[in-house]
Amino acid sequence: MHSILFICHGNICRSTMAQFVMEDMVRKARLGGKFSIDSAATSTEEIGELPHPGTLKKLREQGISTHAHHARQVRATEYGEWDLFVYMDRENLHGLESIFGGDPQKKFVRLLDFLPDDDLRHGKDVADPWYTGNFDATYRDVVAGCRGLLSKLEGER
């Protein structure tokens, strides 16, 4: 069983998009029983809010199903509950390090680090559409990162 918690600043745009995209990929690959997937924020700014309308619109356009989700902040007690904390940008990494006091088991990984080395996005941050307004670019990055992540995890079987 792989347990993945996607992380962004507010848990209304990127991390929820990644959660729903990854759930869709896992479902289509018939691997549902092998994954536990959720998302959370490093901040308290959006707690209790629904996913951003731009995120939901983009997912609907792509035929990706969603379910009830309200933004929440990751809790310091969750470190042992997840195999991976997949974050979107360097600011999220700092938030995770602050919440958990470090990462002794090396569970913090940036989503776009799962892209091939020759992809120009490898090692970059997923842009926050809250600021850019570009949910299309964020979606492309999230899909590419989730594909790479799924491929890596399936290769470890």
N, C-alpha and C positions, 0 to 999 in steps of 0.2 A: 504494500500500500504506500503510495506517495501522497504526502500532505503538503499542500502549497498554499501560502498566504500571500496574495498580491498586495503590494503596499504603494500608496501615493500620499500626497499631502492631506487631501480632504475626504477621500473615499467616495467621490461622486462622479469622477470622470475616468481617469486612466486605470485605476486598480479595479473598478467595477467592470470596465470594458474588458480588461484582461481576464477577469474571473469568468464572465459570460462567454468570451471567445474560447477560453481553455475548456470550459465545461462542454461547449458545443463540439470542439475537436475530439475530446475524450469520448463523448457520446457517439459521434460518428465513427470513431475507431473501435467502438464496442469495448471500451476499457473502463466504463463507469465504476465498476466495483473495485478498481485498482487505484482510485484517486479520491482524495478529499481536497476540495478547493473552496477558498473563501477570499475575502479582501477586507482591508482595514486601512485606517489613516494613521499618520504620525501626529497629526494635530487634532485639536478638539473643535475646530472652527465649524465643521459641517455635521456634527454628531446628530443623528436622527433624521437627517435629510434623505430624500430619495435620490437616485442617480440623476445626474444632469440631463435635462431634456435633449441636449445635443448628442450625448452618449446613447440614450435610448433610441433616438431617431436614426443614428448611424447603424446601430445593431439591427433595428427593424428593416432598414434598407437592405441589409445583408442577409436577412432571413434567420438571424440568430435570436433564439428565444431567451427571454429574461424571466426573472421571478422576483418576488418581493425582496427588497434589499434596502436597508437603512444604514447610512454611514455610521461607522463606529471607529473608535480609536483602538489600536492594538494595545493589549495589556501586558505589563512586565511579566506576568505569570504564564504567558503563552509560549515562552521560548521553547520549552520542552514538548509542546503540542504539535509543532510543525517541523517538517524536514527542511523546507526552504521558505525564506522570506524574500520574495521577488519584488524588488523595488524599481521605481521608474527613473529616478534621478538622484544626483549626489546629495541634494538636500534631504531626500527621504532616507538615505544612508545615515546621515548625521542624526536624523530623528530616531532611527532605529537604535543606533549606538547609544544615544541618550536614554531612551526608554529601557533598554536592556543592560546598559552599563558595559557594552562590548559584545563581541561575537566569538566566544571561545571555540565553538564547534564549526565555524565558517559556514553558517547557514544563510548569510545575507548575500544575495546575488542580483546584479542588475539585469533586467530583462533583455536588453539588446546585447549583452555579452554572450547570449546563446546563438547569435548570428555567426555565419562563417567569417573567418578572418578577412576574406577578400570583399565582404560586403562593407561599403563605406559607412554604414550605420553601426557596425560592430564597435562596442565599447562606448557608444554615445548614450545620451539620455533620451527618454521619450518626452517630447515636448508636451507641456500642459495646455490642453485646449481651452481651459478656463481663461488663460491669458492670450493664446494665439487665435482662438476661435476656429482653428483648423482641425475639426474632428476627423476629416478624411486622412490627413497625414498621421494623426495619432493612431487611427485604426490600422493603417498600413504597417506602422511600426509594431503595434501590439500583435497583429496577426503573425508577422515575421518572427517576432520574439517568441511567441507561444509555439509556433511550429518548431523552432529550434529547441525549445525547452522540452517539448513532447518527444521529439526525436532523440534527444540526449537521454531522457529518462527511459524510453523504450529500449535504447541501446544498452542500458545497464541491466536489463532483465536477464 
